[in-house]
Amino acid sequence: MTQRSFLPRALAAVSLTTVAALTLAACGGSDDSGSGSGSAFSGGSTRTVETPMGDVQVKEAPERVVVLDTAELDSALTLGVKPVGATHADVTSGFLNYLPKDQLSGIKDVGQMMTPNLEAVAALKPDLILTSKIRHGDKYDELSKIAPTVMTENTGYPWKENFQLHAEALGKQTEAKMVTDDYANHVADVTKALGGKDKAAATEVNMVRFVEGADIRIYGKKNYIATILADVGLGRPAITDQAKDGFSYDVSPEKIDLADADVVFHSTYGDPKKSKETETTGSGLWKNMDAVKNGKVFAVDDQLWIQGIGYTAADKILGELHQSLTK
């Protein structure tokens, strides 16, 4: 069964909506010259968006959007909005590699995700900035002087709620409904392909991440990838209940056998040797795991499975789950 994707249909409709919006804006002769801090935001018709930082007045149809994290970049592109600027993740490819290159073309890199270049942001004269409090809450006052800044509380686990706030800030609630409906349909397709809810639940799956400079993470039930596994209805081993704050249970290579399950997916952040991936996957403990002996261990792209945190990434992950679990 071939991988199905909601994105071509959703984005085609988004594109028509975007063209219509731009046409109306052109007819209205809107002024994007900006003032004061250099922001393109110059009053006019606005909406009130409720955020963890308080109410924010946002233009009806923001046109110059800057995003400061990977989740916000995924959300914007999923909704058919090409930001004028974005930060890059700490990866060799700059912007995450699962995103279509044609959609990334022309986006200005405004620095590393945790240390955005605020002068570069201001130079783009944005009319909206999207990020999260956990990433850039300490910069909220500075960012707000540049443009209306909409922050979610956190990233990762609440990604679906965050997406809805992004959509509200962008004025793309209709498109967001299309995206979430198509995601739900894709989830249902994958669950059906696995033999239904009962068979999916009987398959215990673990997600392991090798991280340079840290212990090996066995992911728990309160993170981005866990929500996708839960949506499909897959089972999770008991070890996941021991994850700190539900996020991850961290182990050394000498305890990697605790990650054993019916199926194990694993990714690597950083250098394979420095992250202990090479050492661990070459060890007897790893090779003796049931998942390894049964050919049910799959290496996956860290940028897609862990760092993307949005519906475009989730759709691709569902496709890979379908392919791997139906082999």
Phi, psi and omega in degrees: 000127183284153178293135179253147181225136178278344192296317181301317180292313183296314183289331176297317179292321178300318182299318178297319179296318181297315179301317180297318181295317180294324178296316179297320180296319180296318179295329182278351179061046183295149182257114180253022185290333178075175179195170174063252186287353181101002179287148175282353180285116185227040177082218183078201182289126183229166174236154175264123178248123179279127182227167176299342179264004183110179180289139180233132176274120185237144176303150179304318181223084180303137183242339181237089188256136173244131179244141187246012178206167185293322180296318180293325177293317177299314181300312183300311182293323177300325182271007177082019179250120175268113179296154174278339180208153178204150172281163176253149175283166182278065180226160184293337184273358183079250173291148187302141192284350180278347181281139181301130184298327180292331177283336180273341183301129178092352178281127181282130176281120183251027173111177180290149189306315183279344181227065181297148178275103186292331176294320178294323177297311182298324182296337180278354180049058182289155171251003175198137174239131179244131176195197179229156181295321182294331179274312191226025179302327180288348180251010187301314182298317179294317181294321182294335176286338179276315182194161174307128186242119180254117181245136166277166180291315187218184174230177177082250188308315180274033188300328181289318176294320179298319179301320180294323177291320176300315181297319179296315180297324181276353183070036186238039182295324179296314178296323180298321179297320177299316182296313183291325177295316180292325175298315179300321178294321179294318176304313180299321178297317181292315179301317178298318180296334179278359179104009179102176187298318184294317180291323178297315181295333181279353179260110182271128186238136173242149174242120182245136178234124174270124186237122177299127178084010181212171175289168179284134183257125168261111189289138178274213187252001181238072176201173185303305185295327180297326180293325179290316176300319179292322179300319179290338178094015181289148177283159177231138180296161183299331182302332182293338178286348179266002181297136179295124183056022180079357187276297181206153172251115189264136184225162172270167178303333181287352179236021184295338179297343176293344180274358184298145180198181175299320179223137178233124171258144178217146179225168182228131175250113181100199183287131181304323180287314182290336179272359179073012177295312182301312180299315187288312184287349176264358185276160177295324179300315179296312184293338180270357177293144181301319181299321180291312182296332180268005180068031183244036175244131186227124174280132181232165183283119181299322181298323180280307189283331186246319191265340186293308173056053177196181185286328176296315177296315183299321179297318178292322179296318177302318178299319181287324174300312179304311182296315184289317188278350179253011178291000000 
